[in-house]
Amino acid sequence: MSNKLKLACAWMAVMIVIVACTLSGGLSEQEKLQTAVAQTMEVLVAEENDGGNGDGEDEVIIPTITTAPVDIPESPPTKTPDPCNHAKFISETVEDGADFAPNENFTKTWRLKNDGTCTWNTNYKLVFVDGDQLSGPANKNLTQSVAPGEQVDISVDLKAPGSGGTYKGFWKVADDKGQYFVHNIWVEIDVIEPAAPPLPPAVAALTLNFVSAEGGSVRTGGAVYGGLHNVGDTTDNKGSQVFASFDMTGIPAGSTITEVIVDFTNYDKLGDPWGSLNCLRLYKQDYDALDGADYFAGAPLGALVRWCNDGELSASLAEPDLISPAQSKVGSNRFQVRLQFTDLDHDGDGVIDMVRFGSMKLHVTYELP
């Protein structure tokens, strides 16, 4: 055997061992050995085909051995252990921005799930940490134990501040060692102050005096007596009606009349008007310059005020039925009325029976616009 062949065989043995050691661990020992032999033979054949270099000596060539990459199996991931204290937010009452009246009491509740591995005991507590405390306690212990996987409602009684605005307070949950594990749960509210009640309307009062020159008496047949305010009958058995015009210019337009008091107490009598002609009545009647056509014959309906004796006429009384007619004249210059005995124009006895007014007044109370 030539030196070249001897040396090659030696190298072949070494290469088989080296190549077998570098092959993937996924092959069996027999498969590794077969693969190493095959790779080594390829190297030797290549050497033999190359031949000598002509100097009479066999040239020894040491082949370069290239190892195959080794597959290293991946290690399984390390599982992170579940924490002892951990919570999952479920729901809450009193949504952010809820409206409350000043000083209104309310209860805020957070529902949490024990998402850790430790049981929460009654030494666990809700703790106020920052912001607006809203009259709540500094802390509040749980009222029950909460096992892993269970839910619990944590509530705190609060009170809205006394003035309007937005208020927000922050809370945390601490374990029985004082370590926080639920951070930044909060309550946020808006305090809405009620609108100030409207101020009561300004009230004023005014006495409406009659305008003597615009009123007077009209008698049966059309005779007009300006400025003479006598109502009843005459010695010649004619009826007499009174027309009075009251100045409204002192009441501002847009005012609201709330009361009208009739003051016709400045009067005297002739004869027995109450016994002969029965009751005196007042009616609303608009007129221009007083003339005979303003006399109203018969017994009209719709009287606003009635007097049937001296006691009634001598009293200044509020007359609710005069409010609406007077209100209809607010913003104008005059409120005008007619007075007459409506049962009879006259009693036919040829004796004068009259009520004679010296002055006539309406005391009006009203709210300014």
C-alpha positions in Angstrom: 0.0 0.0 0.0 1.4 3.4 -1.0 2.2 6.0 1.6 -0.5 8.1 0.0 -3.1 5.5 0.4 -2.1 4.7 4.0 -2.3 8.3 4.9 -5.6 8.7 3.2 -7.0 5.7 5.2 -5.9 7.3 8.4 -7.5 10.6 7.5 -10.6 8.8 6.4 -11.0 7.3 9.9 -10.5 10.6 11.5 -12.9 12.4 9.2 -15.6 9.7 9.8 -15.5 10.4 13.5 -15.5 14.2 13.1 -18.3 14.3 10.6 -20.4 11.9 12.6 -20.0 14.1 15.6 -21.2 17.2 13.8 -24.3 15.7 12.3 -27.7 16.7 13.5 -28.9 15.0 16.7 -32.1 14.0 14.9 -30.3 11.1 13.1 -29.7 7.6 14.6 -26.1 6.5 15.3 -26.1 4.2 12.2 -27.4 7.0 10.0 -24.7 9.4 11.3 -21.9 6.9 10.6 -23.2 6.1 7.1 -23.4 9.8 6.3 -19.9 10.4 7.6 -18.4 7.6 5.5 -20.1 8.8 2.4 -18.8 12.4 2.8 -15.3 11.1 3.5 -15.3 8.9 0.4 -16.2 11.8 -1.7 -13.1 13.6 -0.5 -10.8 10.6 -1.2 -12.2 10.0 -4.7 -11.6 13.6 -5.5 -8.0 13.2 -4.3 -7.4 10.1 -6.4 -8.6 11.6 -9.6 -6.3 14.5 -9.1 -3.2 12.3 -9.3 0.5 13.1 -8.4 2.4 16.2 -8.9 5.1 14.5 -11.1 7.9 14.6 -8.6 7.8 10.9 -7.9 6.3 11.4 -4.4 2.7 11.0 -3.4 1.3 14.3 -2.3 -0.7 14.2 0.8 -3.7 16.6 0.8 -5.6 17.2 4.0 -9.2 17.9 3.1 -11.1 20.7 4.6 -13.9 19.5 6.7 -17.1 21.6 6.8 -19.5 20.7 9.5 -23.2 20.8 8.9 -25.2 23.3 10.9 -26.6 21.9 14.1 -30.4 22.4 14.8 -30.8 23.4 18.5 -34.4 22.7 19.7 -36.2 25.8 21.1 -36.8 25.9 24.8 -40.6 26.0 25.8 -41.7 29.6 27.0 -41.5 30.2 30.7 -45.0 30.8 32.2 -45.4 33.9 34.2 -47.2 33.1 37.5 -50.6 34.8 38.1 -50.4 37.7 40.6 -51.7 37.3 44.1 -53.7 40.5 44.0 -55.3 41.5 40.8 -58.7 43.0 40.0 -60.8 43.3 36.8 -63.2 46.3 36.5 -66.8 45.1 35.8 -69.1 48.1 36.1 -70.0 51.2 38.2 -72.9 53.3 39.2 -73.0 57.1 38.9 -71.6 57.7 35.4 -69.0 60.4 34.9 -70.6 63.8 34.6 -73.8 62.8 36.4 -75.8 65.9 37.6 -76.6 66.5 41.2 -78.2 69.3 43.2 -76.0 71.2 45.7 -75.6 69.1 49.0 -77.4 66.1 47.4 -76.5 62.7 48.9 -75.6 59.8 46.6 -73.8 56.4 46.6 -71.0 55.5 44.3 -70.5 51.7 43.6 -67.7 50.0 41.8 -68.1 46.3 40.8 -64.8 44.4 40.7 -63.8 40.8 40.0 -61.0 39.1 42.0 -58.7 38.2 39.1 -55.8 37.1 41.2 -54.9 34.0 43.2 -55.4 35.4 46.7 -58.6 35.8 48.6 -59.5 39.4 49.6 -60.3 39.5 53.2 -62.1 42.2 55.2 -58.8 44.0 55.9 -58.7 45.0 52.2 -60.0 48.5 51.8 -61.1 51.3 49.5 -58.8 54.4 50.1 -59.4 58.0 49.1 -56.1 59.3 47.5 -56.7 62.6 45.7 -59.1 65.2 44.3 -62.5 65.9 45.7 -63.4 63.7 48.7 -67.1 64.7 48.5 -67.7 64.1 52.2 -66.6 60.5 51.8 -64.5 58.6 54.4 -60.8 58.4 54.2 -61.0 54.6 53.7 -63.6 51.9 54.0 -63.0 48.1 54.6 -64.6 45.4 52.5 -67.6 43.9 54.2 -66.9 40.4 53.0 -64.2 38.1 51.8 -63.8 37.7 48.0 -62.3 34.5 46.7 -60.5 34.3 43.3 -63.0 34.5 40.5 -65.7 36.1 42.6 -67.1 39.7 42.2 -67.8 42.3 44.8 -69.5 45.7 45.0 -67.5 48.3 46.7 -69.7 51.3 47.7 -69.1 54.6 49.4 -71.6 57.2 50.5 -70.9 60.7 49.2 -72.4 64.2 49.2 -72.3 66.8 46.4 -70.7 70.1 47.4 -72.9 73.2 48.0 -71.9 75.2 45.0 -72.0 74.5 41.3 -69.1 73.0 39.3 -67.4 69.8 38.2 -65.9 67.6 41.0 -63.7 64.5 40.7 -62.1 62.3 43.4 -59.7 59.4 43.0 -59.7 56.2 45.0 -57.6 53.0 45.2 -58.0 49.5 46.7 -55.2 48.3 49.1 -54.6 44.8 50.4 -54.3 43.8 54.0 -50.6 44.9 54.0 -51.5 48.4 52.7 -50.2 47.7 49.1 -52.3 49.3 46.4 -53.4 47.0 43.6 -56.4 48.8 42.1 -55.4 52.2 40.9 -57.3 55.3 39.7 -60.9 54.5 40.1 -62.8 57.7 40.5 -66.1 59.5 40.8 -66.9 62.6 38.7 -70.0 64.7 39.1 -71.5 68.0 38.0 -73.3 70.1 40.6 -76.0 72.1 39.0 -77.3 75.0 41.1 -81.0 75.6 40.6 -82.0 78.7 38.7 -82.7 81.6 41.0 -86.4 82.0 41.4 -87.8 84.9 39.5 -88.1 88.0 41.4 -91.7 88.9 42.4 -93.1 91.5 40.0 -93.0 95.0 41.2 -96.4 96.0 42.4 -97.8 99.5 42.2 -101.1 101.1 43.2 -102.9 104.0 41.7 -106.2 105.8 42.4 -108.2 106.5 39.2 -110.2 109.7 39.6 -113.2 110.3 37.5 -112.9 113.1 34.9 -116.0 115.1 35.8 -116.1 117.0 32.6 -116.3 113.8 30.6 -119.2 112.4 32.5 -122.6 113.4 34.0 -126.2 112.3 33.7 -128.5 111.4 30.8 -132.2 111.3 31.4 -135.2 109.6 29.7 -135.8 111.5 26.5 -132.1 112.4 25.9 -131.5 115.4 28.2 -127.8 115.6 29.1 -126.4 117.1 32.3 -122.6 117.3 32.1 -120.8 117.0 35.4 -123.9 116.1 37.3 -123.6 112.5 38.5 -127.2 111.8 39.7 -128.9 108.4 39.3 -132.5 107.5 40.0 -135.8 109.2 39.0 -137.2 112.7 38.9 -140.4 114.5 40.0 -141.6 114.3 36.4 -141.0 110.5 36.5 -138.0 110.3 34.2 -135.1 108.0 34.8 -131.6 109.3 35.2 -128.4 107.3 34.5 -124.8 108.2 35.5 -121.8 108.0 33.1 -118.3 108.2 34.6 -114.9 108.3 32.9 -111.7 107.3 34.8 -108.2 108.4 33.9 -106.0 105.3 33.0 -102.9 107.2 31.8 -101.0 106.6 35.1 -100.9 102.8 34.5 -98.0 101.7 32.2 -98.8 99.7 29.2 -98.1 96.0 29.8 -99.1 96.2 33.4 -101.3 93.5 35.0 -104.1 94.6 37.1 -104.6 92.4 40.2 -107.2 94.3 42.2 -109.9 97.0 41.8 -111.5 98.6 44.8 -114.6 100.7 44.1 -114.9 103.9 46.3 -118.2 105.6 45.6 -118.6 106.5 49.2 -118.8 110.3 48.6 -122.6 110.5 47.9 -125.9 111.6 49.3 -129.6 110.7 48.6 -132.8 112.3 47.7 -136.0 110.3 48.6 -135.8 106.6 48.9 -134.0 105.2 45.9 -133.4 101.7 47.4 -137.1 101.3 48.4 -138.6 102.6 45.2 -136.1 101.5 42.6 -134.4 98.5 44.2 -130.7 97.9 43.4 -128.2 100.2 41.7 -125.9 98.4 39.2 -122.7 99.3 37.3 -121.9 98.3 33.7 -118.9 98.9 31.4 -119.8 101.3 28.6 -117.5 103.1 26.2 -118.7 106.5 25.0 -117.3 109.6 23.4 -118.8 113.0 24.0 -121.8 112.3 26.3 -125.2 112.6 24.5 -128.8 111.5 24.7 -128.1 108.3 22.6 -126.0 106.9 25.5 -129.1 106.4 27.7 -129.8 102.6 28.0 -133.5 101.8 28.3 -134.7 98.6 29.9 -133.0 96.1 32.2 -129.6 95.1 30.7 -127.7 92.0 31.7 -124.0 91.8 32.7 -123.8 94.0 35.7 -120.2 94.1 37.2 -121.2 95.6 40.6 -124.4 95.8 42.5 -125.5 97.9 45.6 -128.9 97.4 47.2 -128.6 99.6 50.3 -126.6 102.3 52.0 -124.3 99.9 53.8 -123.1 98.3 50.6 -122.5 101.6 48.8 -120.8 103.1 51.8 -118.1 100.4 51.9 -115.0 100.4 49.7 -114.8 96.8 48.5 -112.6 95.0 46.1 -114.7 94.0 43.1 -113.1 91.0 41.2 -115.5 91.4 38.3 -114.0 94.8 37.5 -110.4 93.4 37.0 -110.9 92.0 33.5 -112.8 95.1 32.1 -110.2 97.5 33.6 -107.3 95.3 32.3 -108.7 95.6 28.7 -108.1 99.4 29.0 -104.5 99.2 30.2 -102.5 101.3 27.7 -105.4 103.5 26.8 -106.5 106.8 28.4 -109.9 106.0 29.8 -112.0 103.3 31.6 -115.7 104.2 31.4 -118.8 102.9 33.1 -122.6 103.5 33.4 -124.7 103.3 36.6 -128.5 102.7 36.6 -131.3 101.3 38.6 -132.4 98.5 36.3 -135.6 97.2 37.9 -137.4 100.5 37.1 -136.6 103.7 35.2 -138.9 105.5 37.7 -141.5 104.5 40.3 -144.2 106.8 38.9 -145.0 108.6 42.3 -143.8 112.0 41.2 -141.2 112.1 43.9 -137.5 112.4 43.3 -135.5 109.3 44.4 -131.8 109.7 43.6 -128.3 108.9 44.6 -126.0 111.9 44.0 -122.3 111.3 43.7 -119.8 114.0 44.7 -116.6 112.1 43.6 -116.0 108.6 42.3 -112.7 106.7 42.6 -111.3 103.3 41.6 -108.2 102.2 43.6 -106.2 99.9 41.3 -103.3 97.6 42.2 -101.2 96.3 39.4 -97.9 94.5 38.6 -95.4 96.5 36.5 -94.3 94.9 33.2 
